[in-house]
Amino acid sequence: MGLTSKKVLLAAALLALALFAATVWLWPRLARRGPLAVLGRVGVLLGTQLALVAALGLAANYSFGFYASWADLFGMETTPGVVVDHAGGSPAEGGMRVLGTVHVNVAGGTVPRVGGQIQKIAVGGGTSGITTTAYVYLPPQYFREPHRRFPAAVVLTGYPGTAEALYKKLKYPTVAAGQVRRGTARPMILVMMRPTVAPPRDTECTDVPGGPQTETFFAHDLPKALSARYRIGAGPASWGIIGDSTGGYCALKLALRDPGSYGSAVGLSADYGAPKDATTGDLYGGSTARRASNDLMWRLAHLPHPAVNLLVTSSRQGERNYRATLRFIAAAGGPTHVSSIILPSGGHNFTTWAREIPPALEWLSAHLAP
């Protein structure tokens, strides 16, 4: 039986209940003195606690879909995803400064010309007024070829997320460097950050009326500040954006709403509309028109399709966005080209995204201008 099976959840709950009843029933007999009685008390208490924790864990996983299978839970599901194309189908004043550098986890990672370099930066939006930090991965070719310009990809976490997880756990620079060495992708600059640029609020990359102008920051301030500092190709064809969960929604939304900034976008386990909860508040000032404009399904149904390339991912088992992803693929068309990675199973977690990131980066490299 699978990890998300109702039968497994029910069996775990019944086991916990049975062990609790057994503990109550046997406790008078185990109340005696002596090593056997002590071991008996320890055993029934430990068994009951473990069964209860297992039942609660399975209930949480059933509700939120963290892991889709036992192999997913234990990290044994490592088969890369496959990209399927659906052609034609269905500082506060602006600018940035470097705060320090981080070791790149590749061979020769301490030498920029060999392993590249990760720079921690502070970047400010002159228009949005937002200032935040990010990590910029510069490939070794950036240091070897001083006159060459490179494509860039903004890499976003989910909410709330930490930017450090992008290079420590999801290993974006390591994966990208390996692909360049094998010749399956071209070198590109990675700008790793979280979409929560006005913490603790989850703005869903939206220009909030009377609040943080997050879309303006990502669509205009960030590319402008980075282009002024690094050798990045000009125009949206040289800019891509990729993210997971909330970051995936942001990536797709920015490409659809701001195609003059990002020509390609990847949404890993993305939502296609923003929620309204305690973390977001009212993102649209009560305006139904603003909410509709930020709903990706609505945009594809009612507005002209921009000339952008999109990649979306999901899993048949374990991801709640599976059916919505199929609808999104069917709705896209015309100048908006969409591709997909659909895994047989995989939950809403780092293990699943680690399987999708390698083919997604290769796809992104192929769609960004050299």
C-alpha positions in Angstrom: 0.0 0.0 0.0 1.2 3.5 -0.9 2.3 6.2 1.5 -0.7 8.3 0.6 -3.2 5.5 0.9 -6.2 5.9 3.2 -5.8 2.3 4.2 -2.3 3.0 5.5 -3.5 6.0 7.4 -6.4 4.1 8.9 -4.1 1.1 9.8 -1.7 3.5 11.6 -4.5 5.1 13.5 -6.1 1.8 14.5 -2.6 0.5 15.6 -2.1 3.6 17.8 -5.6 3.2 19.3 -5.0 -0.5 20.0 -1.6 0.1 21.6 -3.2 2.8 23.8 -5.9 0.4 24.9 -3.3 -2.3 25.5 -1.3 0.1 27.7 -4.3 1.0 29.8 -5.3 -2.7 30.1 -1.8 -4.0 31.0 -0.7 -1.2 33.2 -1.8 -2.8 36.5 0.2 -5.9 35.7 3.2 -3.8 34.8 3.0 -1.7 38.0 5.1 -4.3 39.9 8.7 -3.8 40.8 11.5 -5.6 39.0 13.4 -5.3 35.7 10.8 -7.1 33.6 8.0 -4.9 34.8 10.1 -1.8 34.1 11.0 -3.0 30.6 7.3 -3.8 30.0 6.3 -0.2 30.9 9.0 1.3 28.7 8.0 -1.0 25.8 4.3 -0.2 25.9 4.9 3.5 26.3 7.5 3.6 23.5 5.3 1.6 21.2 2.3 3.8 21.8 4.2 7.0 21.3 5.8 5.7 18.0 2.5 4.6 16.7 0.9 7.9 17.5 3.7 9.9 15.9 3.5 7.7 12.8 -0.3 8.2 12.5 0.1 12.0 12.9 2.9 12.0 10.3 0.8 10.1 7.8 -2.2 12.3 8.4 -0.1 15.4 7.8 1.4 13.9 4.6 -2.1 12.9 3.4 -3.3 16.4 3.9 -0.3 18.4 2.5 1.3 15.9 0.1 4.9 16.2 1.2 5.8 12.8 -0.1 4.0 10.7 -2.7 5.6 7.3 -2.0 7.9 5.4 0.3 10.7 5.8 -2.2 10.0 9.5 -2.2 10.1 9.6 1.6 13.4 7.8 1.8 15.1 9.7 -1.0 15.3 6.6 -3.4 13.2 8.2 -6.2 16.0 9.8 -8.2 15.0 9.3 -11.9 15.2 12.6 -13.7 12.1 14.1 -15.3 11.6 14.3 -19.0 10.6 17.5 -20.8 7.6 17.1 -23.2 7.0 20.0 -25.6 3.5 21.2 -26.4 4.2 23.2 -29.5 1.4 25.6 -30.4 -0.9 23.7 -28.1 -3.3 23.5 -26.2 20.4 49.4 -1.8 17.0 51.4 -1.4 18.0 54.1 -4.0 18.8 51.4 -6.6 21.9 49.5 -7.5 23.7 46.7 -5.7 26.8 45.9 -3.8 28.7 42.7 -3.1 28.6 41.6 0.6 30.9 38.6 0.3 31.5 35.3 -1.5 30.5 31.7 -0.9 32.4 28.5 -1.8 31.0 26.7 -4.8 30.5 23.0 -4.2 32.3 21.8 -7.3 35.9 20.7 -8.1 38.1 23.7 -7.9 35.3 25.7 -6.3 37.8 27.9 -4.4 39.2 29.3 -7.7 36.8 31.4 -9.8 38.3 30.5 -13.1 38.0 26.8 -12.4 34.8 26.5 -10.3 33.1 29.8 -10.6 32.0 32.0 -7.7 28.9 32.7 -5.6 28.6 36.3 -4.5 26.2 37.4 -1.8 24.8 40.8 -2.8 22.5 43.5 -1.5 20.3 44.8 -4.3 18.0 47.8 -4.1 15.1 48.9 -6.3 15.1 52.5 -7.3 11.5 52.3 -8.4 10.0 49.9 -6.0 12.0 51.0 -3.0 12.6 47.4 -2.0 16.1 46.2 -0.8 16.9 42.6 -0.3 19.8 40.1 -0.5 20.5 37.5 -3.2 23.3 35.0 -4.2 24.7 35.3 -7.7 26.5 32.3 -9.2 29.0 33.3 -11.8 30.3 30.4 -13.9 34.0 29.9 -14.4 33.6 31.0 -18.0 32.6 34.5 -16.7 36.1 34.9 -15.3 37.9 33.2 -18.3 36.2 35.3 -21.0 36.1 38.9 -19.8 34.5 40.2 -23.0 31.6 37.7 -23.2 28.1 38.4 -22.1 26.0 35.7 -20.5 22.3 34.8 -20.1 20.9 35.1 -16.6 18.2 33.2 -14.7 16.6 34.4 -11.5 16.0 31.4 -9.2 13.3 31.7 -6.6 12.4 29.6 -3.5 8.9 29.0 -2.2 7.3 30.9 0.7 8.9 31.6 3.1 12.0 29.8 2.0 15.7 30.6 2.3 17.9 31.6 -0.5 20.8 29.5 1.0 18.7 26.3 0.3 19.0 27.0 -3.4 22.7 26.3 -3.5 23.0 24.1 -0.3 20.1 21.7 -0.8 18.8 22.0 -4.3 22.4 22.6 -5.6 21.6 24.8 -8.6 25.2 25.9 -9.2 26.5 22.4 -8.9 23.9 21.0 -11.3 24.5 23.9 -13.8 28.3 23.5 -13.6 28.1 19.7 -14.3 25.8 20.3 -17.3 28.2 22.8 -18.8 31.1 20.3 -18.3 29.1 17.6 -20.1 28.1 19.9 -22.9 24.3 19.6 -22.2 23.9 23.3 -21.3 25.5 26.6 -21.8 27.0 28.6 -18.9 24.6 31.2 -17.4 24.5 33.4 -14.4 22.1 32.3 -11.6 20.5 34.9 -9.3 19.3 32.9 -6.3 16.8 34.5 -3.9 13.5 34.2 -2.2 10.3 35.9 -3.4 9.7 37.1 0.2 11.3 40.5 -0.3 9.0 42.2 2.2 9.0 39.7 5.1 7.0 38.3 6.7 4.3 39.1 4.2 3.8 36.7 1.3 3.2 39.2 -1.6 3.1 36.5 -4.3 5.3 38.9 -6.5 2.4 41.4 -6.6 2.4 45.2 -6.6 0.2 45.6 -3.5 -1.9 48.8 -3.5 -0.4 50.9 -0.7 2.1 48.1 0.1 5.3 46.4 -1.3 5.8 46.8 -5.0 7.2 43.3 -5.5 6.3 42.8 -9.2 8.0 46.1 -10.0 11.1 45.0 -8.1 11.4 41.7 -9.9 10.3 42.9 -13.4 12.3 46.1 -13.5 14.6 47.0 -10.6 16.3 43.6 -10.3 17.3 43.1 -14.0 18.4 46.8 -14.2 20.6 46.6 -11.1 22.2 43.3 -12.1 22.8 44.3 -15.7 24.6 47.4 -14.5 27.0 45.2 -12.4 27.4 42.0 -14.4 27.9 41.2 -18.1 24.4 40.0 -18.9 22.9 39.9 -22.4 20.4 42.6 -23.2 16.7 42.0 -23.6 14.2 39.5 -22.4 15.7 36.7 -24.6 18.7 36.7 -22.2 16.6 36.6 -19.0 14.9 33.6 -17.6 13.3 32.9 -14.2 12.6 29.6 -12.4 11.1 28.8 -9.0 9.3 26.2 -7.0 5.9 26.4 -5.4 5.2 30.1 -4.7 8.4 30.9 -6.6 7.1 28.9 -9.5 3.9 31.0 -9.6 6.0 34.1 -9.5 8.1 32.9 -12.4 5.2 32.1 -14.6 3.4 35.3 -13.7 6.3 37.5 -14.4 6.8 36.0 -17.8 3.2 36.4 -18.7 2.7 39.8 -17.2 6.1 41.3 -18.0 7.4 39.6 -21.2 9.6 42.5 -21.8 11.7 41.5 -18.8 11.7 37.7 -18.9 11.4 35.6 -22.1 11.4 32.2 -20.5 10.1 30.9 -17.2 9.9 27.6 -15.3 7.3 26.8 -12.6 8.2 23.8 -10.5 5.0 22.6 -8.7 3.6 26.0 -9.3 0.2 27.5 -8.3 -1.6 29.4 -11.1 -3.2 31.9 -8.8 -2.4 33.5 -5.5 -4.1 32.5 -2.2 -5.8 34.9 0.2 -4.8 33.9 3.8 -3.1 35.2 6.9 0.3 35.4 5.1 -0.9 37.3 2.1 -3.7 39.5 3.3 -5.5 41.4 0.6 -3.0 41.7 -2.3 -5.3 43.5 -4.6 -7.0 46.3 -2.6 -10.4 44.6 -2.9 -10.2 44.9 -6.7 -11.6 41.9 -8.6 -10.0 43.1 -11.8 -6.6 43.1 -10.2 -7.1 39.6 -8.8 -8.2 38.4 -12.2 -5.2 40.0 -13.9 -2.9 38.0 -11.6 -4.7 34.7 -12.1 -2.8 32.9 -14.8 -5.7 30.8 -16.0 -7.8 33.9 -16.4 -5.0 35.7 -18.4 -4.7 32.8 -20.8 -8.5 32.7 -21.3 -9.1 36.4 -21.7 -5.9 38.2 -22.8 -3.5 38.0 -25.8 -0.8 35.5 -25.3 2.7 37.0 -25.1 5.7 35.5 -27.0 7.3 33.7 -24.1 8.5 30.1 -23.4 7.1 28.4 -20.3 7.9 25.1 -18.6 5.6 23.7 -16.0 6.0 20.6 -13.8 3.8 18.3 -11.8 3.3 14.7 -10.7 0.3 12.4 -11.5 0.5 11.2 -7.9 1.5 13.5 -5.0 1.0 17.0 -6.5 -2.3 18.8 -6.0 -1.6 21.0 -9.0 -1.7 18.1 -11.5 -5.1 18.8 -13.0 -4.6 22.5 -13.0 -1.3 22.0 -14.8 -3.0 20.1 -17.5 -5.6 22.9 -17.9 -2.8 25.4 -18.1 -1.0 23.5 -20.8 -4.3 23.2 -22.8 -5.0 26.9 -22.4 -1.6 28.1 -23.6 -1.0 28.5 -27.3 -0.1 30.9 -30.1 3.0 32.9 -29.2 3.1 31.4 -25.7 5.0 28.1 -26.0 4.6 25.7 -23.1 6.5 22.5 -22.2 6.1 20.2 -19.3 7.7 17.7 -17.0 5.1 15.3 -15.5 6.5 12.7 -13.1 4.7 9.5 -12.3 4.9 10.3 -8.6 6.5 12.9 -6.4 5.4 15.1 -3.5 5.6 18.9 -3.0 9.2 18.7 -1.6 12.9 19.1 -2.3 13.3 15.5 -3.4 10.9 16.0 -6.3 12.3 19.3 -7.3 15.8 17.9 -7.3 14.6 15.4 -10.0 13.1 18.2 -12.1 15.8 20.9 -11.8 18.4 19.2 -14.1 16.1 18.9 -17.1 14.6 22.3 -16.3 18.0 24.0 -16.4 18.8 22.3 -19.7 15.5 23.5 -21.1 16.2 27.0 -19.8 19.7 27.1 -21.3 18.3 26.0 -24.7 15.7 28.8 -24.6 17.9 31.7 -23.4 19.9 33.7 -26.0 23.6 32.7 -25.9 
